[in-house]
Amino acid sequence: MSLDKMVFIEEPTLQLFMSQFDWKVVKPKLHNNLVIFKADFYDDGHVFAIDGKGKWAFCSGNSLIKYKNETFNSVEKILERYGNDCINDYANWEFLEEKEWVVTKHTCQFLGSFSSLDTVRKSSKYR
């Protein structure tokens, strides 16, 4: 089993990476002791990262995922149907619509968003 290293990351590695952009990851979900970075695994409104200056990155949006010839509107529905072990088959999940991490200031002023590690920006770049 080899999980996507852009989605499933060791917590110290992710914390170090995010700290380079002035973010601190808070309350991450884990799978096999790896942080799940992808927003689709989180409930809307879940705060994933903060910068200590009033900026938050929280989960928002909709999921549409095709797996085993079925279409699901949430990761939870896939896990209910196939169990947590299906995360090990993540490479076969096709995301048709994805949630993202929305960046706001003081929870109300939209500043931007990111959905993958390669789109994370320094917190000060969100204005």
KETOR-106187 format. One line per field, with one value per atom (N, C-alpha, C): x, y, z; atom name; residue number from 1; residue in three letters. Coordinates in pm, 1 decimal, m for minus. Example, Ala and Ser with C-alpha at 12.3 -4.5 7.8 and 13.67 -1.06 7.14 Angstrom:
px (1319.0|1230.0|1320.0|1285.0|1367.0|1290.0) $
py (m569.0|m450.0|m330.0|m225.0|m106.0|3.0) $
pz (780.0|780.0|780.0|708.0|714.0|787.0) $
at (N|CA|C|N|CA|C) $
i (1|1|1|2|2|2) $
aa (ala|ala|ala|ser|ser|ser) $
***
This chain:
px (84.2|0.0|88.9|66.3|139.1|37.2|30.0|m65.7|m2.1|m84.1|m41.3|24.4|151.9|227.9|190.5|110.4|60.2|m69.7|m125.6|m251.4|m230.5|m147.3|m123.0|22.9|41.1|172.6|201.5|324.5|362.6|343.7|287.8|254.4|373.7|489.2|601.4|644.8|639.2|675.4|577.6|447.9|347.1|359.1|377.8|391.3|511.9|621.7|741.7|715.3|654.5|622.2|531.9|423.0|327.1|388.4|478.8|541.6|627.2|676.9|753.4|666.4|535.1|438.4|362.0|412.6|353.9|217.8|193.2|69.8|101.1|6.1|13.9|m109.2|m86.8|m196.3|m257.1|m390.0|m461.9|m568.3|m585.5|m687.8|m692.1|m577.9|m581.9|m640.8|m700.3|m745.5|m626.8|m626.0|m516.3|m567.6|m483.6|m506.1|m371.3|m365.8|m239.7|m127.3|m159.1|m63.5|m12.8|m82.2|m48.5|m160.2|m123.2|m223.4|m286.2|m417.6|m489.0|m500.4|m435.9|m434.1|m558.2|m613.0|m721.9|m848.9|m901.2|m1017.3|m1141.6|m1152.3|m1271.0|m1292.6|m1190.8|m1202.6|m1256.4|m1279.2|m1320.2|m1460.4|m1526.1|m1657.3|m1641.7|m1743.6|m1744.0|m1724.9|m1640.3|m1615.5|m1501.0|m1448.8|m1336.8|m1214.3|m1162.5|m1041.3|m920.9|m843.4|m726.8|m597.1|m588.8|m465.1|m496.6|m408.7|m420.2|m282.4|m281.7|m151.8|m115.4|m203.3|m175.1|m196.9|m240.1|m266.4|m410.0|m495.8|m637.4|m679.2|m588.8|m625.1|m645.5|m749.3|m784.1|m796.5|m760.8|m786.6|m884.4|m1005.0|m1106.1|m1167.6|m1227.6|m1285.4|m1416.0|m1427.9|m1551.7|m1567.0|m1691.6|m1718.4|m1795.6|m1794.6|m1866.7|m1774.1|m1803.2|m1728.4|m1818.4|m1759.7|m1824.9|m1715.0|m1728.5|m1621.3|m1675.4|m1607.0|m1643.8|m1549.2|m1610.2|m1531.9|m1608.9|m1542.2|m1603.2|m1735.2|m1734.6|m1849.6|m1970.4|m1948.7|m2054.4|m2006.6|m2101.5|m2068.8|m2118.5|m2031.1|m2060.1|m2044.5|m2126.4|m2116.0|m2036.8|m1971.7|m1883.6|m1793.3|m1680.2|m1588.7|m1657.8|m1736.1|m1805.6|m1893.2|m1959.6|m2047.3|m1965.3|m1845.9|m1758.4|m1715.7|m1678.0|m1632.5|m1745.6|m1867.7|m1982.6|m2005.5|m1991.0|m2018.6|m1906.0|m1780.6|m1667.8|m1574.9|m1596.4|m1510.8|m1383.1|m1317.1|m1196.3|m1082.4|m1081.3|m974.2|m975.2|m1086.9|m1091.1|m1002.5|m961.1|m865.7|m734.8|m703.2|m582.4|m591.6|m712.3|m736.5|m760.9|m711.6|m734.2|m694.5|m594.0|m548.7|m659.6|m761.4|m871.5|m994.1|m982.3|m1090.6|m1075.8|m1183.7|m1180.4|m1262.0|m1194.0|m1260.4|m1314.1|m1446.6|m1512.9|m1534.4|m1552.4|m1565.3|m1497.9|m1420.8|m1341.5|m1365.2|m1359.1|m1359.6|m1222.6|m1212.4|m1083.7|m1069.5|m947.7|m919.4|m935.5|m1036.9|m1067.2|m997.9|m929.7|m857.7|m939.9|m963.9|m1038.6|m963.9|m1000.6|m948.8|m1062.7|m1040.2|m1142.3|m1271.8|m1261.9|m1371.2|m1472.1|m1456.4|m1561.5|m1509.9|m1386.8|m1335.7|m1260.1|m1318.3|m1255.8|m1126.2|m1018.2|m888.8|m832.3|m877.5|m826.5|m850.7|m785.0|m801.8|m683.4|m671.5|m575.1|m635.3|m591.4|m647.1|m540.4|m417.4|m309.2|m182.9|m86.7|36.4|108.8|99.6|171.2|99.3|m17.4|m87.6|m94.6|m30.6|m24.9|65.2|18.4|97.7|127.2|227.0|260.1|136.6|106.2|m17.8|m23.7|90.2|91.3|54.9|58.1|20.9|m130.5|m204.0|m350.3|m390.6|m440.5|m478.0|m619.7) $
py (m117.2|0.0|123.8|210.9|336.8|449.6|535.3|645.4|769.3|851.3|977.0|1065.7|1093.6|1170.9|1318.9|1364.3|1501.7|1511.4|1398.2|1394.0|1336.5|1235.8|1167.4|1192.3|1272.0|1323.6|1304.7|1274.1|1266.0|1402.8|1403.3|1530.9|1623.6|1575.0|1667.7|1730.4|1651.6|1702.1|1809.1|1783.5|1882.1|2008.9|1993.2|2111.3|2195.2|2130.9|2202.4|2273.2|2202.5|2261.3|2383.2|2366.7|2475.8|2592.7|2564.0|2672.4|2761.0|2706.6|2786.6|2894.4|2874.2|2968.8|3042.2|3030.7|3094.6|3039.2|2910.7|2844.0|2740.7|2717.6|2608.6|2520.7|2393.8|2298.1|2266.4|2271.5|2241.7|2135.8|2043.3|1938.6|1862.0|1809.8|1733.2|1594.2|1539.4|1399.5|1312.4|1192.2|1099.1|969.6|910.8|775.2|704.7|595.4|521.4|615.0|701.9|797.4|901.6|919.5|1023.7|1127.1|1255.1|1360.7|1353.8|1367.1|1375.3|1523.5|1565.1|1706.3|1745.0|1655.0|1686.9|1729.2|1845.6|1904.6|1815.9|1734.4|1649.6|1553.6|1526.7|1437.0|1507.4|1638.1|1717.6|1774.4|1802.4|1866.9|2013.9|2068.6|2211.8|2290.0|2389.4|2473.7|2427.3|2308.1|2257.7|2345.7|2402.8|2485.5|2392.8|2404.7|2319.2|2388.3|2518.9|2591.2|2734.7|2788.8|2928.6|2993.1|3124.9|3192.3|3274.6|3283.9|3359.1|3508.6|3549.7|3692.4|3714.6|3619.8|3633.8|3567.1|3497.1|3427.3|3279.9|3225.8|3084.9|3019.9|2894.5|2813.8|2705.2|2710.1|2612.7|2546.4|2431.3|2351.2|2411.8|2416.8|2465.2|2404.3|2389.5|2340.2|2210.2|2147.3|2022.2|1917.6|1794.0|1681.4|1602.4|1553.0|1458.0|1361.6|1236.2|1139.0|1012.6|966.9|841.0|732.4|623.4|512.2|383.4|286.9|156.7|172.9|255.5|278.6|339.3|401.7|473.5|615.9|707.8|845.9|882.5|944.7|981.3|1132.4|1189.8|1333.9|1366.5|1266.9|1291.1|1170.5|1197.8|1089.8|1000.3|1061.6|984.2|875.3|905.9|805.6|688.5|717.6|609.6|522.8|588.8|513.9|432.9|488.2|412.4|286.7|298.7|185.1|81.3|128.1|36.7|24.2|104.1|98.2|179.4|203.6|286.6|229.2|98.1|36.9|81.9|133.9|178.1|300.9|367.8|478.4|426.1|300.4|240.9|225.0|237.4|230.9|371.4|472.1|612.4|644.0|579.0|603.7|579.7|501.7|472.3|560.2|661.4|757.4|865.6|896.1|1003.2|1121.9|1231.7|1350.9|1433.5|1442.7|1521.2|1665.1|1681.6|1813.1|1803.0|1907.5|1900.4|2018.4|1989.1|2094.6|2161.7|2274.4|2341.1|2405.5|2449.9|2523.2|2671.0|2733.4|2874.5|2956.7|3060.8|3147.7|3272.9|3300.9|3421.2|3492.8|3616.6|3692.2|3709.7|3669.8|3678.3|3609.0|3499.1|3410.1|3471.1|3595.3|3649.6|3713.7|3758.3|3825.6|3725.3|3690.4|3594.2|3653.1|3574.5|3620.8|3533.3|3409.8|3318.2|3174.6|3083.6|2942.2|2862.5|2739.2|2643.2|2504.1|2413.2|2277.9|2169.3|2208.5|2110.7|2175.4|2094.8|2146.5|2243.4|2218.0|2305.6|2438.3|2457.5|2586.2|2664.7|2613.5|2686.4|2808.0|2921.1|3044.6|3093.5|3175.8|3240.1|3314.7|3303.7|3363.5|3513.4|3581.3|3726.4|3762.0|3664.4|3689.7|3695.8|3644.0|3653.5|3785.7|3877.5|4011.6|4044.3) $
pz (0.0|0.0|0.0|m95.6|m101.2|m116.1|m14.0|m16.5|m79.4|m137.6|m199.6|m93.7|m111.9|m12.9|m12.3|m106.2|m105.8|m26.4|10.2|85.8|226.0|237.4|364.5|405.8|513.4|546.2|694.7|727.4|868.7|932.0|1053.3|1117.4|1136.7|1184.5|1199.1|1065.4|959.9|826.9|781.5|800.4|760.4|844.4|974.7|1061.0|1018.5|987.7|943.6|810.1|717.4|587.5|603.5|678.1|694.7|771.5|865.0|941.4|851.2|741.1|646.2|581.0|587.3|531.4|642.7|765.9|884.6|924.0|894.9|935.1|1041.3|1131.4|1229.5|1209.8|1184.0|1164.8|1301.2|1308.2|1432.0|1404.8|1496.3|1490.5|1356.7|1311.0|1186.1|1206.8|1102.5|1104.8|1066.9|1122.9|1096.7|1034.7|952.3|899.8|907.4|980.7|1000.8|1045.7|1140.3|1197.3|1098.6|988.2|891.1|889.6|880.2|868.9|730.3|726.6|598.9|563.8|455.4|416.5|335.4|258.9|165.5|239.4|201.8|269.7|261.4|158.7|142.0|258.5|336.1|450.5|575.3|565.6|681.6|662.4|775.3|772.7|735.8|668.6|640.3|769.1|764.4|880.2|967.7|943.5|1025.0|1003.1|1111.4|1102.8|1097.6|991.0|969.6|1009.6|985.8|1015.2|1056.7|1140.6|1182.9|1169.1|1160.0|1148.4|1271.4|1369.5|1490.0|1475.9|1357.1|1332.7|1287.7|1320.7|1286.7|1157.6|1089.0|965.6|996.1|935.2|952.1|815.2|806.6|687.8|730.5|673.9|713.6|590.9|613.1|506.5|455.3|322.5|261.8|122.6|82.4|m52.4|m53.9|m170.1|m192.3|m251.0|m219.7|m275.4|m369.0|m474.0|m562.5|m605.1|m562.3|m577.6|m642.6|m745.3|m810.1|m759.0|m710.1|m657.1|m681.4|m741.2|m771.9|m846.6|m949.6|m1037.7|m968.0|m853.5|m783.1|m758.7|m747.1|m719.5|m579.7|m502.6|m363.5|m346.8|m258.1|m234.3|m108.2|m50.2|64.3|86.8|147.8|187.7|288.9|378.6|481.7|420.7|309.2|244.5|191.5|138.5|91.4|210.0|319.7|437.2|499.9|498.1|549.0|466.8|337.1|247.9|247.1|243.4|225.0|346.5|449.5|567.9|551.2|663.6|663.0|579.0|560.3|481.6|336.1|287.3|148.1|125.4|234.1|220.0|161.2|190.0|133.2|m18.1|m72.2|m217.1|m273.5|m203.6|m238.5|m383.8|m435.6|m573.2|m674.5|m637.2|m729.0|m707.3|m622.3|m602.5|m709.5|m777.5|m878.2|m826.0|m802.0|m749.8|m865.8|m872.4|m975.7|m929.2|m799.9|m736.8|m600.2|m564.0|m441.5|m348.6|m219.4|m118.8|m120.2|m50.0|m39.3|96.7|126.5|248.9|217.8|276.4|254.5|362.2|318.8|411.4|436.0|563.7|601.6|713.0|731.3|844.2|941.7|1066.3|1171.2|1128.9|1055.7|1012.2|917.2|873.4|787.0|658.6|651.7|534.0|447.0|331.4|240.1|184.2|193.2|144.0|32.1|23.5|m77.7|m37.0|m106.0|m74.2|m128.1|m79.2|m133.5|m119.0|m203.2|m196.2|m196.8|m221.4|m221.9|m166.5|m130.5|m71.0|m164.3|m294.0|m387.3|m412.5|m351.6|m366.7|m235.9|m129.7|m2.2|m21.7|27.5|21.1|162.4|174.5|301.3|349.5|478.8|530.3|502.8|502.0|477.4|332.5|242.3|101.9|83.3|181.8|177.1|238.5|158.2|206.7|166.1) $
at (N|CA|C|N|CA|C|N|CA|C|N|CA|C|N|CA|C|N|CA|C|N|CA|C|N|CA|C|N|CA|C|N|CA|C|N|CA|C|N|CA|C|N|CA|C|N|CA|C|N|CA|C|N|CA|C|N|CA|C|N|CA|C|N|CA|C|N|CA|C|N|CA|C|N|CA|C|N|CA|C|N|CA|C|N|CA|C|N|CA|C|N|CA|C|N|CA|C|N|CA|C|N|CA|C|N|CA|C|N|CA|C|N|CA|C|N|CA|C|N|CA|C|N|CA|C|N|CA|C|N|CA|C|N|CA|C|N|CA|C|N|CA|C|N|CA|C|N|CA|C|N|CA|C|N|CA|C|N|CA|C|N|CA|C|N|CA|C|N|CA|C|N|CA|C|N|CA|C|N|CA|C|N|CA|C|N|CA|C|N|CA|C|N|CA|C|N|CA|C|N|CA|C|N|CA|C|N|CA|C|N|CA|C|N|CA|C|N|CA|C|N|CA|C|N|CA|C|N|CA|C|N|CA|C|N|CA|C|N|CA|C|N|CA|C|N|CA|C|N|CA|C|N|CA|C|N|CA|C|N|CA|C|N|CA|C|N|CA|C|N|CA|C|N|CA|C|N|CA|C|N|CA|C|N|CA|C|N|CA|C|N|CA|C|N|CA|C|N|CA|C|N|CA|C|N|CA|C|N|CA|C|N|CA|C|N|CA|C|N|CA|C|N|CA|C|N|CA|C|N|CA|C|N|CA|C|N|CA|C|N|CA|C|N|CA|C|N|CA|C|N|CA|C|N|CA|C|N|CA|C|N|CA|C|N|CA|C|N|CA|C|N|CA|C|N|CA|C|N|CA|C|N|CA|C|N|CA|C|N|CA|C|N|CA|C|N|CA|C|N|CA|C|N|CA|C|N|CA|C|N|CA|C|N|CA|C|N|CA|C|N|CA|C|N|CA|C|N|CA|C|N|CA|C|N|CA|C|N|CA|C|N|CA|C) $
i (1|1|1|2|2|2|3|3|3|4|4|4|5|5|5|6|6|6|7|7|7|8|8|8|9|9|9|10|10|10|11|11|11|12|12|12|13|13|13|14|14|14|15|15|15|16|16|16|17|17|17|18|18|18|19|19|19|20|20|20|21|21|21|22|22|22|23|23|23|24|24|24|25|25|25|26|26|26|27|27|27|28|28|28|29|29|29|30|30|30|31|31|31|32|32|32|33|33|33|34|34|34|35|35|35|36|36|36|37|37|37|38|38|38|39|39|39|40|40|40|41|41|41|42|42|42|43|43|43|44|44|44|45|45|45|46|46|46|47|47|47|48|48|48|49|49|49|50|50|50|51|51|51|52|52|52|53|53|53|54|54|54|55|55|55|56|56|56|57|57|57|58|58|58|59|59|59|60|60|60|61|61|61|62|62|62|63|63|63|64|64|64|65|65|65|66|66|66|67|67|67|68|68|68|69|69|69|70|70|70|71|71|71|72|72|72|73|73|73|74|74|74|75|75|75|76|76|76|77|77|77|78|78|78|79|79|79|80|80|80|81|81|81|82|82|82|83|83|83|84|84|84|85|85|85|86|86|86|87|87|87|88|88|88|89|89|89|90|90|90|91|91|91|92|92|92|93|93|93|94|94|94|95|95|95|96|96|96|97|97|97|98|98|98|99|99|99|100|100|100|101|101|101|102|102|102|103|103|103|104|104|104|105|105|105|106|106|106|107|107|107|108|108|108|109|109|109|110|110|110|111|111|111|112|112|112|113|113|113|114|114|114|115|115|115|116|116|116|117|117|117|118|118|118|119|119|119|120|120|120|121|121|121|122|122|122|123|123|123|124|124|124|125|125|125|126|126|126|127|127|127) $
aa (met|met|met|ser|ser|ser|leu|leu|leu|asp|asp|asp|lys|lys|lys|met|met|met|val|val|val|phe|phe|phe|ile|ile|ile|glu|glu|glu|glu|glu|glu|pro|pro|pro|thr|thr|thr|leu|leu|leu|gln|gln|gln|leu|leu|leu|phe|phe|phe|met|met|met|ser|ser|ser|gln|gln|gln|phe|phe|phe|asp|asp|asp|trp|trp|trp|lys|lys|lys|val|val|val|val|val|val|lys|lys|lys|pro|pro|pro|lys|lys|lys|leu|leu|leu|his|his|his|asn|asn|asn|asn|asn|asn|leu|leu|leu|val|val|val|ile|ile|ile|phe|phe|phe|lys|lys|lys|ala|ala|ala|asp|asp|asp|phe|phe|phe|tyr|tyr|tyr|asp|asp|asp|asp|asp|asp|gly|gly|gly|his|his|his|val|val|val|phe|phe|phe|ala|ala|ala|ile|ile|ile|asp|asp|asp|gly|gly|gly|lys|lys|lys|gly|gly|gly|lys|lys|lys|trp|trp|trp|ala|ala|ala|phe|phe|phe|cys|cys|cys|ser|ser|ser|gly|gly|gly|asn|asn|asn|ser|ser|ser|leu|leu|leu|ile|ile|ile|lys|lys|lys|tyr|tyr|tyr|lys|lys|lys|asn|asn|asn|glu|glu|glu|thr|thr|thr|phe|phe|phe|asn|asn|asn|ser|ser|ser|val|val|val|glu|glu|glu|lys|lys|lys|ile|ile|ile|leu|leu|leu|glu|glu|glu|arg|arg|arg|tyr|tyr|tyr|gly|gly|gly|asn|asn|asn|asp|asp|asp|cys|cys|cys|ile|ile|ile|asn|asn|asn|asp|asp|asp|tyr|tyr|tyr|ala|ala|ala|asn|asn|asn|trp|trp|trp|glu|glu|glu|phe|phe|phe|leu|leu|leu|glu|glu|glu|glu|glu|glu|lys|lys|lys|glu|glu|glu|trp|trp|trp|val|val|val|val|val|val|thr|thr|thr|lys|lys|lys|his|his|his|thr|thr|thr|cys|cys|cys|gln|gln|gln|phe|phe|phe|leu|leu|leu|gly|gly|gly|ser|ser|ser|phe|phe|phe|ser|ser|ser|ser|ser|ser|leu|leu|leu|asp|asp|asp|thr|thr|thr|val|val|val|arg|arg|arg|lys|lys|lys|ser|ser|ser|ser|ser|ser|lys|lys|lys|tyr|tyr|tyr|arg|arg|arg) $
***
